[in-house]
Structures are given as C-alpha cells and as structure tokens.
Amino acid sequence: MNSRKARIAVLVSGGGTNLQAILDAEKEGILTSGEVTLVISDRADAYALERAKKAGIPGKEIAKKFCGSQEAFEQKLTEALEENRTDLIVLAGFLSILSESFVKHYERRIINIHPSLIPSFCGAGYYGLKVHDAALARGVKITGATVHFVNEIPDGGEIIAQKAVEVEPGDTSEILQRRVMEQAEWILLPRAVETVSREIVGA
C-alpha cells in the first residue's frame, strides 16, 4: 500500500463550489490518493479563499492585473506551485487562460471541469452561464459535465470522465447550471481527481 498522497493545488476564481466538493470527498473517503495542500485564486474577493481558510488549507491570491504580464503572472503561479511541491493542478472555475508553455511544463498534471459534454459548447468564450445559454438556445435534451486534461487548446485536452444531465422543460440557464453542478460536476470532479492522483502516486 502506497501511503504517499498526491499534493493538489486547486486554482479558482469564484465561489469555490467544486473546491468544496473535493474537500468533502477527502472527508468522505472518496479522495484517498491525494490531498488539497494549496488554493490559488486570481481574484481577491473569491469566496473559495474563505472555504480554504475554513478547511485550514493555505490560500493565495495571484491576480494577473497586478503582475503586469502573462509571463509574470505565470512565473508567480509556478513559484507558488513549486514551493507547494504540487503534483496535480485542478482548475475549478479558474477563468485565467494559461499559456502553452505553462501547460506543457505540467503536461498531464492539470485537469479542468467544463459544464458541458465536450465537444459540445466548449472552447474559447464558453464558460460559466454562457455554456448553459448555448445549450438551451440549441435545444439539446441532454447536457452534462466533462473532466479533461488541459492542453494548449481551450477544452481540447484528453477527456478523463463525463456525466450526462437531462435538460428539463422550463429550464433557465441558472436552473440548468445548478442541476449540472449537483448531478454531474460535484460528483465527477472528485472522482477524477482521485483517479489521476492514484496514477501520479502509482498506487
């Protein structure tokens, strides 16, 4: 039995509900091969930082607008990740785009959750409610969430897991977003984090 756990950094921009799902999975014994050891937000007012604090996990704000450039921003990110001895980076509602060189440096070590069944409603410009707006506008009957490895193409990396969610008559973007979170994202992401963590530690 391998006792080493993958050290996970979760990158966030907002409320941190997916971060909470990962933290809850640790408590519930769903996530056993990894542990969240750092939370980084690109916004000072992100409630996710409060969630990290409550859980006793170091939180850090690194805002691109104060770094001056993409390069300086990623340099600070890398320093924080290296200092944390990060094994796996989880993008959980992280809205800053990462460069090709950054992504390649952490090849197969960055995963992201996207609120649709890729390849539908994904890529540049598709994030948050915009994804659900597009799904409703297209009239799809089934949507869902996808966890994938991150590469240089937005939402273009290898798919790790997907879960479908039904679209119901009368859905608004907000109602659909909530259902996708509850029925797919919060279940799928912790399981995918466990799967990749297990691979990393070779358990």
C-alpha positions in Angstrom: 0.0 0.0 0.0 1.4 3.4 -1.1 1.0 5.9 1.7 2.2 8.9 -0.3 -0.6 11.2 -1.4 -0.5 13.5 -4.4 -0.2 17.1 -3.4 -3.1 19.0 -5.1 -3.3 22.7 -5.8 -6.8 24.0 -6.7 -7.0 27.1 -8.9 -10.2 29.1 -8.5 -11.8 32.4 -9.5 -15.2 32.4 -7.7 -17.3 30.7 -5.1 -15.4 27.5 -5.0 -18.3 25.0 -5.0 -16.1 22.5 -6.9 -13.3 23.1 -4.4 -15.8 22.3 -1.7 -16.8 19.1 -3.5 -13.1 18.0 -3.5 -12.7 18.9 0.2 -15.9 17.0 1.1 -14.6 14.0 -0.9 -11.5 13.9 1.2 -13.5 13.8 4.4 -15.8 11.1 3.0 -13.0 8.9 1.9 -13.7 9.2 -1.9 -10.4 11.0 -2.4 -7.7 9.0 -0.7 -4.8 9.2 -3.1 -4.5 12.9 -3.0 -4.9 15.9 -0.6 -5.5 19.6 -1.3 -2.5 21.4 0.0 -2.9 24.8 -1.7 -5.7 27.0 -3.1 -4.8 29.8 -5.5 -7.3 32.5 -6.6 -6.8 35.1 -9.3 -9.3 37.3 -7.5 -9.0 38.6 -4.0 -12.8 38.5 -3.3 -13.2 34.9 -4.4 -15.2 33.1 -1.7 -13.2 30.0 -2.5 -10.3 31.5 -0.4 -12.7 31.6 2.6 -13.5 27.9 2.0 -9.8 27.1 2.0 -9.3 29.1 5.2 -12.1 27.2 7.0 -10.6 23.9 5.9 -7.1 25.0 7.2 -5.6 25.0 3.7 -3.1 27.7 2.7 -4.8 30.2 0.2 -3.0 32.6 -2.1 -4.2 35.4 -4.3 -2.3 35.9 -7.6 -4.1 38.4 -9.7 -2.9 38.8 -13.3 -3.7 42.6 -13.4 -1.2 43.2 -10.6 1.5 41.1 -12.2 1.8 43.2 -15.3 2.0 40.5 -17.9 1.0 36.9 -18.6 4.7 35.8 -18.2 5.0 37.5 -14.7 1.6 36.0 -13.7 2.6 32.5 -14.7 6.0 33.0 -13.0 4.3 33.7 -9.7 1.9 30.8 -10.2 4.9 28.5 -10.9 6.8 29.7 -7.8 3.7 29.1 -5.6 3.1 25.6 -7.1 6.8 24.6 -6.8 7.0 25.8 -3.2 4.0 23.7 -2.5 5.6 20.7 -4.3 2.4 20.4 -6.3 1.8 17.0 -8.1 -1.6 17.9 -9.6 -3.3 21.2 -10.5 -7.1 21.3 -10.6 -8.8 24.2 -12.4 -12.1 24.6 -10.6 -13.8 27.6 -12.2 -10.4 29.3 -12.9 -11.1 31.9 -15.5 -7.5 32.9 -16.4 -6.2 31.4 -19.6 -2.8 29.6 -19.2 -0.1 29.7 -21.9 1.1 26.8 -24.0 4.5 26.8 -22.3 2.9 26.7 -18.8 0.5 23.9 -19.8 3.4 21.9 -21.4 5.5 22.3 -18.3 2.8 20.5 -16.3 1.7 18.0 -19.0 -0.9 15.6 -17.8 -0.7 17.3 -14.4 -3.5 19.9 -15.0 -7.2 18.9 -15.1 -10.3 21.0 -15.7 -14.0 20.7 -15.2 -16.2 22.0 -18.0 -20.0 22.3 -17.7 -21.0 20.5 -20.9 -20.4 17.2 -22.7 -17.3 18.1 -24.8 -17.1 18.6 -27.8 -20.5 20.4 -27.4 -20.4 24.0 -26.2 -16.8 24.3 -25.4 -13.6 26.2 -26.4 -12.8 29.9 -26.3 -15.6 32.0 -24.9 -17.6 29.1 -23.4 -17.5 29.4 -19.6 -20.0 29.8 -16.8 -23.6 30.6 -17.7 -22.6 31.1 -21.4 -22.3 27.4 -21.8 -25.8 26.8 -20.4 -27.2 29.7 -22.5 -25.8 28.0 -25.6 -27.2 24.6 -24.7 -30.7 26.0 -24.1 -30.5 28.0 -27.3 -29.6 24.9 -29.3 -32.4 23.0 -27.7 -30.4 20.0 -26.6 -32.2 17.4 -24.4 -29.1 16.2 -22.6 -26.1 18.2 -21.4 -23.6 17.4 -18.5 -20.1 17.9 -17.4 -16.6 16.8 -18.6 -13.3 16.5 -16.7 -10.3 16.6 -19.1 -6.6 17.1 -19.1 -5.6 20.6 -20.0 -3.5 21.3 -23.1 -2.8 24.4 -25.2 -6.3 24.3 -26.8 -9.2 25.6 -24.6 -11.2 22.5 -23.5 -9.1 20.5 -26.0 -7.3 18.0 -23.8 -7.9 14.3 -23.4 -11.2 13.5 -21.7 -11.0 11.8 -18.3 -14.7 11.4 -17.4 -18.1 12.6 -18.4 -21.6 12.6 -16.8 -24.9 13.4 -18.6 -27.7 15.5 -17.1 -31.1 15.9 -18.6 -32.4 19.3 -19.7 -35.9 19.9 -18.4 -38.8 22.0 -19.9 -38.8 25.5 -18.5 -35.1 25.4 -17.6 -33.3 28.7 -17.3 -29.5 29.0 -17.6 -29.3 29.4 -13.8 -31.5 26.4 -13.0 -29.6 24.2 -15.5 -26.3 25.4 -14.2 -27.3 24.3 -10.7 -28.5 20.9 -11.8 -25.3 20.3 -13.8 -23.3 21.2 -10.7 -25.3 19.0 -8.3 -25.8 16.0 -10.6 -22.5 16.0 -12.5 -19.7 18.4 -11.5 -19.6 17.8 -7.8 -19.7 14.0 -8.3 -17.4 13.8 -11.3 -14.6 16.1 -10.4 -13.6 14.5 -7.0 -13.7 11.0 -8.6 -11.5 12.2 -11.5 -9.1 13.9 -9.0 -8.8 10.5 -7.2 -8.2 8.6 -10.5 -5.4 11.0 -11.6 -3.9 11.2 -8.1 -3.8 7.4 -7.9 -1.9 7.3 -11.3 0.6 10.0 -10.0 1.5 8.2 -6.8 1.5 4.8 -8.5 -0.9 3.3 -6.0 
